Amino acid sequence: MTKRSITSEEIKKIATISKLSALDDKMDRFSNQFTRIFDYSFQFDNIDISHVKSLLNALDQANDSKPDEPQPSITQKLVSKNEPNINGIFFSSTGGD
């Protein structure tokens, strides 16, 4: 496993993506912490999982979905039946309750 330090530029990029403010005076601390986190996570690359059976579903259930076939749609008349605020074919806003 090759150790690599996380640079200040990478920390700034992570902070920007995460919408966090990265203070320049704490860059060494952040670099050390990120490096330790990534080094720890890279340990998982060395675990032998060749004997582990693939898991497709945590509940061991099959996907019981219906075939994708066209179904009749609900009509505009039925949709607007219980709506008093119709403007032509559109729903109208009442301005709140």
C-alpha positions as CSV (number, residue, x, y, z in Angstrom):
1,M,0.0,0.0,0.0
2,T,1.4,3.3,-1.1
3,K,0.9,6.2,1.3
4,R,0.1,9.5,-0.2
5,S,-0.6,12.8,1.6
6,I,-3.7,14.8,0.7
7,T,-2.6,18.1,-0.7
8,S,-4.0,21.6,0.3
9,E,-5.5,21.9,-3.2
10,E,-7.4,18.6,-2.8
11,I,-8.7,19.7,0.6
12,K,-9.9,23.0,-0.9
13,K,-11.7,21.0,-3.7
14,I,-13.3,18.7,-1.1
15,A,-14.4,21.7,0.9
16,T,-15.8,23.4,-2.1
17,I,-17.8,20.3,-3.2
18,S,-19.0,19.8,0.4
19,K,-19.8,23.5,0.7
20,L,-17.5,23.9,3.7
21,S,-15.1,26.7,4.3
22,A,-11.5,25.5,4.5
23,L,-9.3,27.8,6.5
24,D,-5.7,28.0,5.3
25,D,-4.3,28.0,8.8
26,K,-5.8,24.5,9.4
27,M,-4.6,22.9,6.1
28,D,-1.9,20.9,7.8
29,R,-4.4,19.5,10.3
30,F,-6.9,18.7,7.6
31,S,-4.3,17.1,5.4
32,N,-3.2,14.8,8.2
33,Q,-6.7,13.8,9.1
34,F,-7.8,13.2,5.5
35,T,-4.6,11.2,4.9
36,R,-5.2,9.0,7.9
37,I,-8.9,8.5,6.9
38,F,-7.9,7.5,3.3
39,D,-5.0,5.3,4.5
40,Y,-7.5,3.5,6.8
41,S,-10.0,3.0,4.0
42,F,-7.4,1.7,1.6
43,Q,-6.8,-1.2,4.0
44,F,-10.0,-2.7,2.6
45,D,-8.3,-3.2,-0.8
46,N,-6.1,-5.9,0.8
47,I,-9.0,-8.0,2.1
48,D,-9.4,-11.3,0.3
49,I,-13.1,-11.6,-0.6
50,S,-12.7,-14.3,-3.3
51,H,-14.6,-16.8,-1.1
52,V,-17.5,-14.5,-0.4
53,K,-20.7,-15.2,-2.3
54,S,-22.2,-12.2,-4.1
55,L,-25.3,-10.7,-2.4
56,L,-27.9,-9.3,-4.7
57,N,-30.5,-8.5,-2.1
58,A,-30.1,-8.2,1.7
59,L,-33.5,-9.9,2.3
60,D,-32.7,-12.7,-0.1
61,Q,-35.9,-12.0,-2.1
62,A,-36.5,-12.0,-5.8
63,N,-37.8,-8.9,-7.6
64,D,-41.4,-9.6,-8.1
65,S,-42.3,-6.9,-10.6
66,K,-45.1,-6.8,-13.1
67,P,-44.3,-6.7,-16.8
68,D,-44.1,-3.3,-18.3
69,E,-47.3,-3.1,-20.3
70,P,-49.4,0.0,-21.2
71,Q,-52.4,0.6,-19.0
72,P,-55.3,2.9,-19.5
73,S,-54.7,6.4,-18.2
74,I,-57.0,8.3,-15.8
75,T,-59.2,10.8,-17.7
76,Q,-59.0,14.6,-17.4
77,K,-62.6,14.6,-16.4
78,L,-62.1,12.2,-13.6
79,V,-59.0,14.0,-12.3
80,S,-60.8,17.4,-12.2
81,K,-64.0,15.9,-10.7
82,N,-63.2,16.9,-7.1
83,E,-61.2,20.1,-7.9
84,P,-63.1,23.3,-7.8
85,N,-60.3,25.5,-9.1
86,I,-60.0,24.5,-12.7
87,N,-59.1,27.1,-15.3
88,G,-59.8,25.4,-18.7
89,I,-57.6,22.3,-18.6
90,F,-55.3,23.6,-15.8
91,F,-55.5,23.6,-12.0
92,S,-55.7,27.1,-10.6
93,S,-53.9,28.2,-7.4
94,T,-56.1,29.5,-4.6
95,G,-53.3,31.3,-2.9
96,G,-53.1,29.0,0.1
97,D,-55.4,27.5,2.7
